[in-house]
Amino acid sequence: MVNYQVTLKPVYSCPADEIPDGIKVPQGWRLSWHQVETWKALNDPDIDVIFNTAMTGDGKSLAAYLRTLQGYFPIMGLYPTNELARDQRGQIEAYIQRFQPTDQPRVNLLTGPELELYAERDGKTKAIALETRSKQSEILLTNPDIFHYLHRGAYLTPYDNPDQLWNRIDKHFDLFLFDEFHVFGTPQVASIINTMLLIRRANRGKRYLFLSATPDEGLLKRLDKAGFRYRSIDPVREGKYRFPDTPEEANSLAQQGWRQVTSEIELSFIPLPSSFQTSENWLKENKERILDYFKRYPGSKGAIILNSIASVKRLLPIFRELLATIGLTVGENTGLSGTREKLASLNRDLVIGTSTIDVGVDFKINFLIFESSDAGNFIQRFGRLGRHSGYDRKGTAVKFANFTAIALVPKFFLERLFEKKDAPLQVGERYDRIQLQEAIKSNYRHINNFEGYYQRWGAVQSFQLWWNLGSPKIKSQYGESRQKFQQECEEVFDTSLKRVAGRVKGWADEWKELSGKSGNPIFEDASSFRGSSPLLCGLYDSTEPEECDRFKTYDLPSILGNLEVEVWRKGEFKRQIEATETPIARRRFDYCLAFLNLKGYREERLNWRFTYDGDLGEIASAWKVQVLTGIGVWQPDNPWLDRISRELRDLALVSFVFAYPVAAVRQRLQLPMHFGIYPISDESSIHSPVSPYSIAIGQSALLLDTLAHRFKGKGGEVWIC
């Protein structure tokens, strides 16, 4: 059998030619080119937005916070996961210890649950708690969700001025930092653009720094339209990376001050069928190979990154038992792992996890096994490896002897990389990171970027902000600014807010006619950051050692496919919370669809489908987002599902229905792996082996609405806000 292995050359980063006045660094410390260029850009009054696209592991965090380490320059750092924000806090505190700034910046972390507990503990509203924590911070690490809802007035009462919180907080911070920006979805990018436009109308002179693999083209296009002045700091484009072929070349670069970013890596590709659990099965069959690696290279630390939480949970006991035979430990890091378990996993010899490992958390590993679903996902996960030459174990420095990666990939992808005519890779050859990334991007699956979302739905978010600026309490203050904000939004999203207002009213009227109630479910989803979560369930996990980590939320589709559970009543779940001694943020459970006790993880994924009591043909032929009621759920031999299905039927779900099976929609629309589209049957198709219809709910419905033209023939409604 062919061993599809290549060698990745090490990466060295160019040092800065000179240190500008105003920067003081620790003795012996040398800044990289991109760090100094970021400093210059942040001090340039003619630049509003900076993109730093340095490679993973090349010190982008120091580039971002260097200005604050030299003097007063408050920063709000926005991170896509709470785990990444916690990890960054540790890095920043380490920088403060090394740089010893005269005015030591105060660093605080604020997540959604922490905001709730902080407010409860001090007997304050969330608004007061958020403002207090902000003003007590020169560096506030939080998430873009809080940033979004802060500027939409979510933490205020109807008696408050709409601008009283965001205006004060925005005034305090000089820089808004967005890390790992390339993992943001199009709705989130639209939210950030809208918020930047709002801030510019109220607080001039604010800066924005995006740390990303590559700038989002949709964002750049709209920054141009809005007149934001930006600069891209791109070490690859400027030739600021070197990839030495020999140890002698590497030593020469090091003597010239070039800093090693990643080590040499042996990368193997394992071809697997494209079906469920193939990676999991390969790991079970090759567990001795993994054990042998740890025996051959004592002191190694590794990570296994998979797409399925259930696969991780099933593999954990196998590898814990296996590695315990040589005295090693195994940790987990998934969306269902407790906070303490995630933190502890950083120090395990092997961590098994999912996408929570992908996004920036700084694992010190020299052994990586990973599966992927598309080009960006492959590059992101591979980037976890080779960033550290070793680690500290109880005060003793341990140096890695080898760096090895094993990529579990679909057969078609491997054939494109190695076996087609003019294949970009050859077995046994050496490549640099840029060559590998180009090969991956050119030959792996590309996912849809939903570019049409900006024009179709981005201005719905604009409309909400514009409407708030017209509040009688602040209208006179923002009269001219509101008009300019409207003009900029219409230019950026290529639409008119008057037309959007008509659509918003139309949705409200349709909902009133359907339900007899006031409200606007479509508008609420379109103006949110990640969409509503009508399928979220409260989950009690008794396997967690820490009491406060036992209470979780998880979406119903994932539960049905992978978990063994029993249904609890809401009161029973709440009594469990009240019996805990540790404070727990409870508000996230207020709107859960159901409450479940986790019993275990299925050995095989079980099929299920949504159901609809009427005829889906007419609904699908409308080719538009609609609010539906009467949707249930069915799964064979599931005695507890009727209770949940009854609850579900009463919900109003923002939906988009296709008259095509899920597989066909996924393939034609190039949907991301975990995109929320599900099978659904109506009265005439409930017994069909494959559901002839598919449904997306919430924000997923809005995203699919922008792509429906790929299926749609003639007829149906076509509209542009």
Secondary structure, DSSP 8 states (H G I E B T S, - for coil): ---EEEEE--EEE-B-S---TT----TT---BHHHHHHHHHHT-TT-SEEEE---TTS-HHHHHHHHHHHS---EEEE-SSHHHHHHHHHHHHHHHHHH--SS---EEE--HHHHHHHHHHHT--HHHHHHHHHHT-SEEEE-HHHHHHHHTTTTS-TTS-TTTTHHHHHHH-SEEEE-SGGG--HHHHHHHHHHHHHHHHHSTT-EEEEE-SS--HHHHHHHHHHT--EEEE-TTTTT-EE--SSHHHHHHHHHTT-EEEE--EEEEEEEE-SSTTHHHHHHHHTHHHHHHHHHHSTT--EEEE-S-HHHHHHHHHHHHHHHHTTT--EEEESTTS-HHHHHHHTTSSEEEESHHHHSS-----SEEEEE-SSHHHHHHHHTTSSS-SEEEETTEEEE----EEEEEEEHHHHIIIIISTT-S--TT-EE-HHHHHHHHHHHS------TTHIIIIIHHHHHHHHHHHT-TTTTTTSHHHHHHHHHHHHHHHTS-HHHHHHHHHHHHHHHHHHHS----HHHHHHTSSS---TTEEEEE-TT-SSGGGSEEEEEHHHHHHHEEEEEE-HHHHHHHHHT-SS----GGGTT-S-EEEEEEE-SS----EEEESS-HHHHHHT-S-EEE--EEEE-TT-TTHHHHHHHHHTS-EEEEEESS-HHHHHHHHT--TT--EEEEE-TTTTT-SS-SEEEEETHHHHHHHTTGGGT--S-S-----
